[in-house]
Amino acid sequence: MTTLCIEIDAVGARRTRGDTVVESIDWNELGEVAVVTTDAGPFAEDVFYMFSAVDGGHGCVIPTALTMAGSSASCRHCPASTTKPSFKP
């Protein structure tokens, strides 16, 4: 099984699976940030951060389960990590 990782840094946000970028967005392309919920909880992921580009052509969805431990303004966050991205405008 390949590890799903989230990277959030000064450049943007990326969701990767192994060495493959699944989704990404640079902050200079950001047009909208949304929080989306589903009725899948409480025992399944049901809250997601959605970062969408101004052109609407791409973006990055980050499950909140990958952001729940510790805190850091910039990090590489994997499930075993103890850091958490901090979302600052």
SERO-4910 file (N, C-alpha, C, O; in steps of 0.05 Angstrom, whole numbers):
BEGIN
 pado doro    nc1    nc2    nc3   cac1   cac2   cac3    cc1    cc2    cc3    oc1    oc2    oc3
  Met    A     17    -24      0      0      0      0     18     25      0     37     26     15
  Thr    A     11     44    -17     26     69    -19     15     90      1     -9     92      4
  Thr    A     33    104     14     25    124     34     15    150     20     28    160      2
  Leu    A     -7    159     30    -18    185     21     -5    207     38     -6    205     63
  Cys    A      7    227     26     19    249     40      8    276     31      0    279      8
  Ile    A      9    295     49      0    322     44     24    340     48     38    338     69
  Glu    A     30    358     30     51    378     33     37    405     31     23    411     12
  Ile    A     42    422     52     32    449     52     55    467     59     67    464     81
  Asp    A     63    485     41     86    502     46     81    530     35     59    536     27
  Ala    A    102    546     33     99    573     23     91    574     -6     81    595    -15
  Val    A     95    553    -21     88    552    -50     59    544    -55     46    556    -72
  Gly    A     49    525    -39     22    515    -43     16    490    -28     29    484     -8
  Ala    A     -3    475    -38    -11    449    -26    -10    427    -47    -18    431    -70
  Arg    A     -1    404    -38      1    381    -56     -8    356    -41     -1    352    -18
  Arg    A    -22    339    -54    -30    313    -44    -16    292    -61    -20    292    -85
  Thr    A      1    276    -49     16    256    -64     10    228    -54      2    224    -31
  Arg    A     13    209    -72     11    180    -66     37    168    -75     41    165    -99
  Gly    A     55    162    -56     82    153    -64     97    176    -76     98    197    -64
  Asp    A    108    172   -100    122    193   -114    105    208   -134    115    224   -149
  Thr    A     79    202   -135     61    214   -155     44    236   -142     31    231   -122
  Val    A     45    260   -154     28    282   -145     -1    276   -155     -5    274   -180
  Val    A    -20    274   -137    -47    269   -144    -62    295   -150    -76    297   -170
  Glu    A    -58    315   -133    -70    341   -136    -51    362   -126    -36    357   -107
  Ser    A    -52    386   -137    -36    407   -127    -47    435   -135    -62    437   -155
  Ile    A    -40    454   -119    -47    482   -125    -26    500   -113    -18    496    -90
  Asp    A    -17    520   -128      1    540   -117    -16    563   -106    -38    569   -116
  Trp    A     -7    575    -84    -22    596    -71    -28    620    -90    -49    632    -88
  Asn    A    -10    625   -109    -15    648   -127    -37    642   -148    -45    660   -162
  Glu    A    -47    617   -149    -69    609   -166    -95    607   -151   -116    603   -163
  Leu    A    -94    609   -124   -117    604   -107   -140    624   -112   -136    648   -111
  Gly    A   -164    613   -117   -187    629   -121   -208    626    -99   -224    644    -94
  Glu    A   -209    602    -87   -230    596    -67   -220    574    -48   -206    555    -56
  Val    A   -228    578    -23   -223    557     -2   -251    550      9   -266    568     16
  Ala    A   -257    524     10   -283    515     21   -278    492     40   -259    477     38
  Val    A   -296    490     59   -297    467     77   -321    451     69   -344    462     70
  Val    A   -318    426     62   -339    409     53   -344    387     73   -324    374     82
  Thr    A   -369    382     80   -375    360     98   -394    340     84   -408    347     66
  Thr    A   -393    316     94   -411    295     84   -424    282    108   -419    289    131
  Asp    A   -442    263    103   -455    249    124   -442    222    130   -454    204    142
  Ala    A   -416    218    122   -402    193    126   -392    189    154   -388    166    162
  Gly    A   -389    211    170   -378    208    197   -398    195    216   -420    190    208
  Pro    A   -390    190    241   -365    198    253   -342    177    250   -320    183    258
  Phe    A   -348    154    238   -327    134    236   -313    133    209   -296    116    204
  Ala    A   -319    152    191   -306    155    165   -300    184    161   -312    201    173
  Glu    A   -281    190    144   -274    218    137   -298    232    127   -311    223    108
  Asp    A   -305    255    139   -328    270    130   -324    300    129   -344    314    124
  Val    A   -300    310    132   -294    338    130   -269    341    113   -249    328    118
  Phe    A   -271    359     93   -249    363     74   -244    393     69   -263    408     68
  Tyr    A   -219    401     67   -212    428     58   -209    426     27   -195    409     17
  Met    A   -222    444     13   -220    445    -16   -208    472    -25   -219    493    -19
  Phe    A   -185    470    -38   -171    493    -49   -175    493    -79   -166    474    -92
  Ser    A   -188    513    -90   -193    514   -119   -179    537   -132   -176    559   -121
  Ala    A   -170    533   -157   -156    553   -172   -176    574   -183   -199    568   -186
  Val    A   -166    598   -188   -182    619   -199   -196    610   -225   -219    616   -229
  Asp    A   -181    595   -242   -192    587   -268   -212    563   -265   -225    556   -285
  Gly    A   -214    552   -241   -233    529   -236   -223    503   -248   -237    483   -247
  Gly    A   -200    503   -261   -190    479   -274   -176    459   -257   -173    436   -266
  His    A   -168    466   -233   -154    447   -216   -155    457   -187   -164    479   -181
  Gly    A   -145    440   -169   -145    447   -141   -134    424   -125   -122    406   -136
  Cys    A   -139    425    -99   -129    404    -81   -149    400    -58   -157    420    -46
  Val    A   -156    375    -53   -174    369    -31   -158    355    -10   -144    336    -15
  Ile    A   -161    365     15   -145    354     37   -164    344     59   -179    360     71
  Pro    A   -164    318     64   -181    308     86   -171    318    113   -147    318    118
  Thr    A   -189    326    130   -181    336    156   -167    315    174   -152    323    192
  Ala    A   -172    290    169   -159    269    185   -129    271    183   -114    262    201
  Leu    A   -119    281    160    -90    284    157    -79    309    169    -55    315    166
  Thr    A    -95    325    182    -86    350    194    -92    352    223    -93    375    234
  Met    A    -96    330    237   -107    332    264    -87    331    287    -95    334    310
  Ala    A    -61    327    282    -42    325    305    -22    347    304    -12    355    283
  Gly    A    -15    358    328      6    379    330     -1    404    316    -25    409    309
  Ser    A     19    422    311     15    445    294     41    456    284     62    455    297
  Ser    A     41    466    259     64    477    246     55    494    223     35    487    210
  Ala    A     68    516    217     60    534    196     67    522    168     55    530    148
  Ser    A     87    505    167     96    494    142    106    466    147    123    462    165
  Cys    A     97    446    133    105    419    139    101    400    116     87    406     96
  Arg    A    113    377    118    106    354    102     91    336    120    102    326    140
  His    A     66    331    115     49    317    134     41    290    122     27    289    102
  Cys    A     49    269    136     41    242    129     26    230    153     29    241    175
  Pro    A     11    209    150     -4    198    172     12    193    197      1    195    219
  Ala    A     37    186    195     53    180    219     66    205    231     78    203    252
  Ser    A     63    228    218     75    253    227     60    263    251     37    257    256
  Thr    A     74    281    266     61    293    289     58    323    285     54    338    304
  Thr    A     60    332    260     56    360    254     30    364    239     18    345    228
  Lys    A     20    389    239     -5    395    226     -1    421    210     12    440    219
  Pro    A    -13    422    186    -11    447    170    -27    468    184    -47    463    197
  Ser    A    -19    493    181    -34    515    192    -43    532    168    -26    540    151
  Phe    A    -69    537    166    -80    551    143    -81    581    149    -98    589    164
  Lys    A    -63    596    137    -62    624    141    -65    639    115    -54    630     95
  Pro    A    -80    660    114    -84    675     89    -59    688     79    -59    702     59
***
